[in-house]
Amino acid sequence: MRRKTAILAMFASLVALAGAPAGPASARAIDPGATARELVEQARRAGGKGTLPNAWWDLEARLRDADAQEAAADWTAVESQARRLVNAAEFLNQMRQHKSALEALLGRYDQSLAEIGALYGVELAPELAGGPAAADLLERLTAARLRHQVEVDSLRVENRRLAGTVGDRAESLEALVASQQAEISALRKKLWDTELRAGIAEADRSAAESVLTRKQQREEAIAAVRDAFGKDEAELTVTADGAVVLRVFALAFGVGSADLGKGQEKLVGRIADAIARFPGAAVTVEGHTDDSGGRDANLKLSQKRAAVVARQLEKKLSLGVDAIATAGHGPDRPIASNGTNAGKARNRRIDVVIGALP
């Protein structure tokens, strides 16, 4: 056999040197058992030796016989048996791969049976699975259905008896259902009305408490601001609509000027502290003058003074520019007579108007 293999190898080398192709077809022409050996190798790789040992041993015996006989019919038989072994081994591999899926499917099947049984109040025997479990469930459901049918029939007999007592069964039941539905609707409406009233009352109470709390806080803030300034510095009033007006007399400007005099920063800071006691309120700074000089000039001067004070307050309160509104009224809104110096001094003022509660 080794001599034969050596002769074949030498012949293949001569063919290659002569320029002839040495592909699989040429090898098979030289070795008639090449295809059979390839198929036997495929069967080995597919696991045929381990999964189908009897068929593998038989195939090996046929392969040895074919090597010994060197007959074409023997090689054909080996090829056929090898192909069969390859297909069988691959099939077993596929079945092995699907085994876990089948186990999972069986588990889901049993779970579904258990859920169906639970739905109808039927408990399956724990030792059953698959088909036996399904058969047991069907038997139990059939028995339960029969019991249910007996109960239904009994109820029907009782219903006919009652219908004969109270009159026409259909009309009686319809009237009873209608009455119950109407009663349920009335109870639902009553419950809804009660809950609604309770909710509204709670909301009103909470809103009233909130308003009362805010009002109390505002009154406390007003009292604190009123106490924070002397009579010669400012006075606080509350308008009819609830706005707080802080009339500041102590801010000093140069004659005919909108520039604040020296030492006014501390007073501006106290005014800012007063505003901070009313968080969220709209603030307007209004400028006023006495009647000395022309009206138009005083209007412009009062507007400029109001703007200067507003910008200073915005810085103190860390607000954006123009967050505080300004207005200039000149001599048009006096609070004292301009006939005296004291009256003119009171008219030359800055009003800080803090908006009312929303």
Secondary structure, 3 states (H helix, E strand, C coil): CHHHHHHHHHHHHHHHHCCCCCCHHHHHHHCCCHHHHHHHHHHHHCCHHHHCHHHHHHHHHHHHHHHHHCCHHHHHHHHHHHHHHHHHHHHHHHHHHHHHHHHHHHHHHHHHHHHHHHHCCCCCCCCCCHHHHHHHHHHHHHHHHHHHHHHHHHHHHHHHHHHHHHCCHHHHHHHHHHHHHHHHHHHHHHHHHHHHHHHHHHHHHHHHHHHHHHHHHHHHHHHHHHHHCCCCCEEEEECCCCCEEEEECCCCECCCCCCECCCCHHHHHHHHHHHHCCCCCCEEEEEECCCCCCHHHHHHHHHHHHHHHHHHHHHHHCCCCCCCEEEEEECCCCCCCCCCHHHHHHHCCEEEEECCCC
